Amino acid sequence: MIPGSFEYHRPATLDDAVSLLTEYGDEARVLAGGHSLLPMMKLRFAEPAHLVDLNDIDTLKGITEEQGVLHIGAMTTENELIASSLLREKCPLIPEAAELIADPQVRNRGTIGGDIAHGDPSNDHPAVMMALDADLVLRGPAGERVVPADGFYLGTYYTLLEPGEILIGIRVPVPPSGSGASYQKLKRKTGDYATAASAVCLQMEGDICRKINIALTNVGPTALKADEAMQVLAGQNINDSLVGEAVRKAMAICDPAVDLRGDVEYRTHMAGEMTRRAINLALERARGNRS
Ligand SMILES: Cc1cc2nc3c(=O)[nH]c(=O)nc-3n(C[C@H](O)[C@H](O)[C@H](O)COP(=O)(O)OP(=O)(O)OC[C@H]3O[C@@H](n4cnc5c(N)ncnc54)[C@H](O)[C@@H]3O)c2cc1C
C-alpha cells in the first residue's frame, strides 16, 4: 500500500505543465484530485516517476457561460459543480450526477477533468457528457484541439489523449427550452460506483421528441452511447411501448464486467431499468411536470 518513489512537480501555468509532460514523456502522469490515481499508485498498478500536479493552475478552474455554451475548467471539483448556481439554472443534470459520485471527501478533491480523463467505465461523468453532446478541450505540445466526448473513449483506461496532452476544459451546449434530462444510478451504498446507470437528455417539440441522447455507465468497457435505443424514440410521440423497445435496445449493447455488484444478467437488466426511469423523468421534466 506504499507507492513507488516519484518526483513531484507543481507548475503554476499550463505551459509549464505541458513542458514537464513533454520532457518526462511516458514517465510522467498528471495529478488532479488524486482519488483515482493515488489508489492505483498505492496498489502499484501505476508507477509514474514524475507527478505533474495541476492544482496551482487557476485557469483550469471554474464555470462560465459564453454564447450558450458552458465552459467548465477540468480542475473544477465535484463539490464546485454541485454548488454552482449557473449549472443548477442552465444544466442541472451535471450537479445532479455529481451528487451521486462517491462521498463528500472524494467530491471535495475529485475533479470533473480527472473523472473524464481517467477512462474508467465506472465513472459517472463520461456518460453524462456524451448525453449532453459535450466537447472536450485538449492541450498538448502541438497546441489545442477540441474533440466530442462521444468518441473520446477507445477502451478501458484508454482515451484519445496523446502523450503530453492535458484535458483543460469541457464545453457543454446549454440545453434549449423544451429539454429535459435525468441521470439514474443504481448503487449498492453511498460512496459506491454504479451497478448500472443511464443518462438521458431529450428535447420536445409539442408532443414529439425531436432529439434524444442515451448513454450508459459501467455496463461495458467504456461508457456506451445507446444509438439504436435513441433511434427508437427520436421523432416519436413517446409512449410506454416505445420506451420498452428503447430499453431492450439499450440492454442489447450492455456487456458488463462481473464483480461484486452483480452478474451480467442482473447488471444488464438494471441498465435497462435505469434507462426506463431516466427517459420517463426526462420526459416529465421537459413537459414541466417535474423539477
Ligand atoms: C471511494 C471512492 C469512490 C468513488 N466513487 C466514484 C463514483 O461513484 N463515481 C465516479 O465517477 N467516480 C468515483 N470515484 C472516482 C473519483 O471521482 C475520482 O476523483 C475520479 O475518478 C478522478 O478524478 P481526480 O481529479 O481525483 O483525478 P486523479 O486521480 O488525479 O487522476 C485520474 C487519472 O486521470 C489523469 N488526469 C487527471 N486529470 C487530468 C487532466 N486534466 N488531463 C489529463 N489527464 C488527467 C491522471 O493522470 C490519472 O491518470 C471514487 C473514488 C473513490 C476513492
The ligand as an SDF file (V2000), in Angstrom:
LIG
                    3D

 53 58  0  0  0  0  0  0  0  0999 V2000
  -14.0760    5.6790   -2.5190 C   0  0  0  0  0  0  0  0  0  0  0  0
  -14.2100    6.2290   -3.9000 C   0  0  0  0  0  0  0  0  0  0  0  0
  -15.4450    6.1850   -4.5220 C   0  0  0  0  0  0  0  0  0  0  0  0
  -15.5910    6.7000   -5.8100 C   0  0  0  0  0  0  0  0  0  0  0  0
  -16.8300    6.6500   -6.3940 N   0  0  0  0  0  0  0  0  0  0  0  0
  -16.9950    7.2080   -7.6230 C   0  0  0  0  0  0  0  0  0  0  0  0
  -18.2760    7.2180   -8.2390 C   0  0  0  0  0  0  0  0  0  0  0  0
  -19.2800    6.7280   -7.7090 O   0  0  0  0  0  0  0  0  0  0  0  0
  -18.3760    7.7750   -9.4750 N   0  0  0  0  0  0  0  0  0  0  0  0
  -17.3090    8.3490  -10.1190 C   0  0  0  0  0  0  0  0  0  0  0  0
  -17.4710    8.8610  -11.2100 O   0  0  0  0  0  0  0  0  0  0  0  0
  -16.0910    8.3490   -9.5410 N   0  0  0  0  0  0  0  0  0  0  0  0
  -15.9120    7.8080   -8.3230 C   0  0  0  0  0  0  0  0  0  0  0  0
  -14.6770    7.8110   -7.7360 N   0  0  0  0  0  0  0  0  0  0  0  0
  -13.5360    8.3440   -8.5190 C   0  0  0  0  0  0  0  0  0  0  0  0
  -13.3970    9.8280   -8.2570 C   0  0  0  0  0  0  0  0  0  0  0  0
  -14.4920   10.5230   -8.8000 O   0  0  0  0  0  0  0  0  0  0  0  0
  -12.0800   10.3690   -8.8220 C   0  0  0  0  0  0  0  0  0  0  0  0
  -11.9100   11.6130   -8.2450 O   0  0  0  0  0  0  0  0  0  0  0  0
  -12.0320   10.4990  -10.3310 C   0  0  0  0  0  0  0  0  0  0  0  0
  -12.1470    9.2550  -10.9760 O   0  0  0  0  0  0  0  0  0  0  0  0
  -10.6670   11.0470  -10.8010 C   0  0  0  0  0  0  0  0  0  0  0  0
  -10.6070   12.4170  -10.5950 O   0  0  0  0  0  0  0  0  0  0  0  0
   -9.3560   13.0390   -9.8640 P   0  0  0  0  0  0  0  0  0  0  0  0
   -9.4800   14.5230  -10.0050 O   0  0  0  0  0  0  0  0  0  0  0  0
   -9.2790   12.5100   -8.4840 O   0  0  0  0  0  0  0  0  0  0  0  0
   -8.1660   12.5440  -10.7960 O   0  0  0  0  0  0  0  0  0  0  0  0
   -6.7790   11.8160  -10.4470 P   0  0  0  0  0  0  0  0  0  0  0  0
   -6.9900   10.6610   -9.5710 O   0  0  0  0  0  0  0  0  0  0  0  0
   -5.7890   12.8470  -10.0180 O   0  0  0  0  0  0  0  0  0  0  0  0
   -6.3700   11.3440  -11.9240 O   0  0  0  0  0  0  0  0  0  0  0  0
   -7.0090   10.2260  -12.5270 C   0  0  0  0  0  0  0  0  0  0  0  0
   -6.3420    9.9400  -13.8750 C   0  0  0  0  0  0  0  0  0  0  0  0
   -6.6570   10.9440  -14.8190 O   0  0  0  0  0  0  0  0  0  0  0  0
   -5.4760   11.6540  -15.2430 C   0  0  0  0  0  0  0  0  0  0  0  0
   -5.8740   13.0550  -15.2640 N   0  0  0  0  0  0  0  0  0  0  0  0
   -6.4490   13.7590  -14.2500 C   0  0  0  0  0  0  0  0  0  0  0  0
   -6.7570   14.9860  -14.6390 N   0  0  0  0  0  0  0  0  0  0  0  0
   -6.3780   15.0890  -15.9430 C   0  0  0  0  0  0  0  0  0  0  0  0
   -6.4410   16.1220  -16.9070 C   0  0  0  0  0  0  0  0  0  0  0  0
   -6.9940   17.3140  -16.6340 N   0  0  0  0  0  0  0  0  0  0  0  0
   -5.9360   15.8880  -18.1480 N   0  0  0  0  0  0  0  0  0  0  0  0
   -5.3790   14.6710  -18.4410 C   0  0  0  0  0  0  0  0  0  0  0  0
   -5.3000   13.6480  -17.5850 N   0  0  0  0  0  0  0  0  0  0  0  0
   -5.8030   13.8570  -16.3350 C   0  0  0  0  0  0  0  0  0  0  0  0
   -4.4050   11.3180  -14.2210 C   0  0  0  0  0  0  0  0  0  0  0  0
   -3.1080   11.3660  -14.7640 O   0  0  0  0  0  0  0  0  0  0  0  0
   -4.8020    9.9110  -13.8110 C   0  0  0  0  0  0  0  0  0  0  0  0
   -4.3280    9.0000  -14.7760 O   0  0  0  0  0  0  0  0  0  0  0  0
  -14.4910    7.2950   -6.4730 C   0  0  0  0  0  0  0  0  0  0  0  0
  -13.2340    7.3440   -5.8340 C   0  0  0  0  0  0  0  0  0  0  0  0
  -13.1040    6.8220   -4.5720 C   0  0  0  0  0  0  0  0  0  0  0  0
  -11.7650    6.8960   -3.9050 C   0  0  0  0  0  0  0  0  0  0  0  0
  1  2  1  0
  2  3  1  0
  2 52  2  0
  3  4  2  0
  4  5  1  0
  4 50  1  0
  5  6  2  0
  6  7  1  0
  6 13  1  0
  7  8  2  0
  7  9  1  0
  9 10  1  0
 10 11  2  0
 10 12  1  0
 12 13  2  0
 13 14  1  0
 14 15  1  0
 14 50  1  0
 15 16  1  0
 16 17  1  0
 16 18  1  0
 18 19  1  0
 18 20  1  0
 20 21  1  0
 20 22  1  0
 22 23  1  0
 23 24  1  0
 24 25  2  0
 24 26  1  0
 24 27  1  0
 27 28  1  0
 28 29  2  0
 28 30  1  0
 28 31  1  0
 31 32  1  0
 32 33  1  0
 33 34  1  0
 33 48  1  0
 34 35  1  0
 35 36  1  0
 35 46  1  0
 36 37  1  0
 36 45  1  0
 37 38  2  0
 38 39  1  0
 39 40  1  0
 39 45  2  0
 40 41  1  0
 40 42  2  0
 42 43  1  0
 43 44  2  0
 44 45  1  0
 46 47  1  0
 46 48  1  0
 48 49  1  0
 50 51  2  0
 51 52  1  0
 52 53  1  0
M  END
$$$$
